[in-house]
Amino acid sequence: MFGGVRKLTRLFAVVLLLCSAVVVLVPGSELRVRVRLADGLITEEVLEADSERDSISLEFKQGDGTLVTFVADFKQDIKIFRALILGELERGQNQYQALCFVTRLNRNEIIPSESMARLRQKNPQAIRLAEERRGLEQLTMSVAVNLSRAWQLSSHIHNMCSEAREAIYTREADVKYWLEKGVDGSMFEGLPQTTELPSLQPCHSAKDLWQPCLCTYNLRLEWYPCLLKYCRSRDSAGKGSSYKCGIKSCSKGYHFSYFVPQKQLCLWDEET
């Protein structure tokens, strides 16, 4: 009887703790979170976990209409960013332009997919603020990735980046790591850099729309579950144990720089 009472007491304590949290761990696979973007606008992030493929996706629309998608592939330790940017039709661009950036997924960047699949929030209408604002990460994407061979890196790349066929980029350091792992090097192609072409300018300084230049693109994941929180309890014998009792949320910005054959492909990177 007393053992049952102790279990109920501990359960009641856990419920109280979880109810005080913004987001709790319960069964599920999709989480919709309202967040405030840097420009002050409110958007909805959709976070989904796929336990079978061991992956997490996050998607939201920016104030300018750009659709940003992020995928963490835990099986391959790879993360993928895709941006579908609305084109400037009056300047000769297509309806939208797709960009894909592929790089290695480091440990403790985001919670595991099985934990993500159990997240729910107490108040879906609340506007969430990340507990930790992580620093801006600078990424020089100096290598192009061939879409038809990219399945060796991750099965997610073909589905995510098919519309960005000529604009899939990664870092030289990542390529070196993957080659050491036995990946076919024919999927990679080095892009021109300023050391090879001293006349290569940043796109915001280039005057000719058809001139090659170095483009930059910035995005920020305003809210995502970056770490699991653990609480401690003691049994009747005084022995301590820990259990998952919530998550820590983070915000992180990314600054990508890469070569484009013409400024027309980088019209957002202009001097104002």
N, C-alpha and C positions, 0 to 999 in steps of 0.2 A: 504493500500500500504506500509506504513512505517513498519507495523508489518511483512509483507513479507520480506522486506529488512533486518530487524533485524534477522529474522530466517536464511536468506541466509548468512549474515555476520557471525553468530554463526557457521553455518554449515561449512563455508570456514575455520574458525579458527580450528574447530575440524579436518578437513581434513589435514590441515597443521601440526597439532600436531601429528596425527596418521602416516603421511608419514615420520616423523622424527624418529619414533619408529622402533625397530627391528621387532616386531611382533604386529599385529593389530587384532582387533575384527571384524570379518566378518563371514557370514554364512559358514558352513562347518562341517566336523567331523574328518578329518585326517590331521595331520601335520607331515611333514618330515623335520628333522632338522639335519644339519651336525655339529658334535661336535668333539673336540680333546680330546682323552683319556689321562690318566696319562702317558702312555708309548709313547705319541707323535703321535700315529696313529689317523687317521681321520675315524670316523664311522658315520652311519646315524641312528638317533633315529626315530622311528615311534610312534607317539602319537595319540591315538584314543579316542574319547568320545562316550559313549552310553547313551543318555539322558533318554531313556526308562528304562534302568536298573540302571541309576544314577551311572555310573562308568567311570573310566578313565584307559586306559592301556598305557604302555610305553615299547618299546622293542628295543634292539640293540644288536649287536654282538661285543664282545671284540676282542682284537688283537690275543688272543690265540685260537679263534674260539668259545669260550663260548657264548651261547645265553642267555641273561638276559631279563626277563620279569617282569614288576611291574604292579600290578593292585590295584587301590584304589576303594573300594566298599563303596560308601557313604550311601547306604541304611542300611548297617550293621555296619558301622564305622570300617571297617577292611581293612588292606593292606596286600598284598601277594607278596612275592618275589620268583621267580623261576629262577634257574640257570641250564642250560643243558651244562654240562662240558664234553669236549671230553676226552674219556678214553685213558689210556696208554696200548694199546693192547699187547705190548711186555712184560708187567708186569702182564698180566693176567686179566686186567680190561675189562669190556664191551666197546662197541663202544662209549657210552656216559653214564654219570652218572647224575641223576636228583636230585636236592635239592629244597625243598620248605620251606619257613619261613613265618609264619602267625602271625600277631600281630595287636594291635588296631591302628586305624587311628585317629590321633588327629586333632583338629580343626586348620585351617590355615596352614596345611602341604602342600596343593596343592589347586589350584583353583577349583571351582565347575564344574561339568560335563557340565552344560549348557553354561558356559563361555568357557570351553575348546573346545566345539563343534563349536565355532565361531572364533577360532584363525586361522590366516593365516600370513605368513611372506612376506615381500616385496622382498627379494632377497634369493631364496631357495639355491643358490650356496654358500652363505656366511658361514663361520665357526663361530658358535655361542659360546660366552663365557658367563657364568652365571654372573649375576650382584652381587650375594651374594654367597659366599662359606661357607656353614654351617658346623658346627663341626661334627666330627666323632661320631656316636652313637654306643655305646657298648651294645650288646644284648646277654644275656645268655639264650639260648634256651634249657631249662631243661625238657621240656615235649614233648612227641611224640603225634601226632594227628592221629586218625584212619580215613582213607580216606572215608570209607563207611558211617560214621556218620557225616562227616564234613560239610554236606549240611546245618546243623543247624547254622553254623557260617556264611557261605557265599556260594551261589550257584556257585561262580566262582572257588572254591577250587577243585571240582571234575574235571573240564575241565583242569585246569592249572596243577594240581599236580598228575594226574593219573599215570604218569611215575615215580613219586617219592613216590610211595605207602609206602615204608618203611623208607622214609626220609622226613617226614613232621614234622616241629618243631614249638613250640611256647614257650612263657615265663610263668613262674609260676604266675606272677602278672596278666597276661591277663586271665589265666584260672580262677583265683579267681574272677575276674570281671565278666566273662561270667557265672560262676556258680551262682553268685548272681542275674544274669538276667534270670535264669531258664534254662540254657542250660544243656543237659544231660551230666553228668560227665563221663559216660562210654567211651566217645570218647578220653579221655585223659589218658596217662600213663606216670608216672614220670620216668625219666631216672637217672642212677647212677651218682653221683657227687663225688668230691674229699673228701667231708666230710664223705661219706659212704664207699668209697674205697680209703683209703689214698695212695695206690700204683698206683692209676690212674694218668698217666702222660699225658702231652701234646703230641699230635701225632708227632710233630717235634722232640721230644726227644726219642720216642719209637723206639726200634731196631727191634723188631719182627713185621713182616707185619700182623700177625694174632692176635696181642695183642690189647685189648680194650684201647681206649685213648680218650682224649679231643681234638676234631678237631676245627679249626677256618676257617672261610671263609669271605673274604672281597669283597665288591662290592661298586661301586659308581654310582649314577645317576648324570651324568655330567651336564645335563641341563633339567630343567622342570619348568613349570609356577607355582610359589609358592604363589603369591599374585596378586590381582587385583589392578590396579592403578586408582585413582579417580581424576578428574579435576573439577574445579569450574567455574561457569558462573553466570552472572547476567542478569535479564530481564530488560525491559524498566523502570520498577518501582524501579530498584535497588535491587530487592530481589535475594539473592544468592541461588544456587542449585548445586548439585554435580552429575556427571555422570561418567560411566566407560569409560576410555580412553586408556587402555593398560594393560600390565602385568609386573610383576617383575619376573625375572628368578633366579633360585637357583641351586646349586650343593650340594649334600650331600652324605657322605660316611657311610657305615654300616659295623660293625664288629660283626659277629655272632660266638658264641662258643657253642658247643654241643657235646654230647657223641656219639661215634661210636663203634660198637662191635669189629672192627678190623681196624688197620691202613691202610689196603688195600683200605678202603673207603675214605681215606684222603691223598692221595699221594702228593697233591699240598702243603700240610703243612709240608714241610721238611726243615731241616737246609741246607743252601747253603754254 
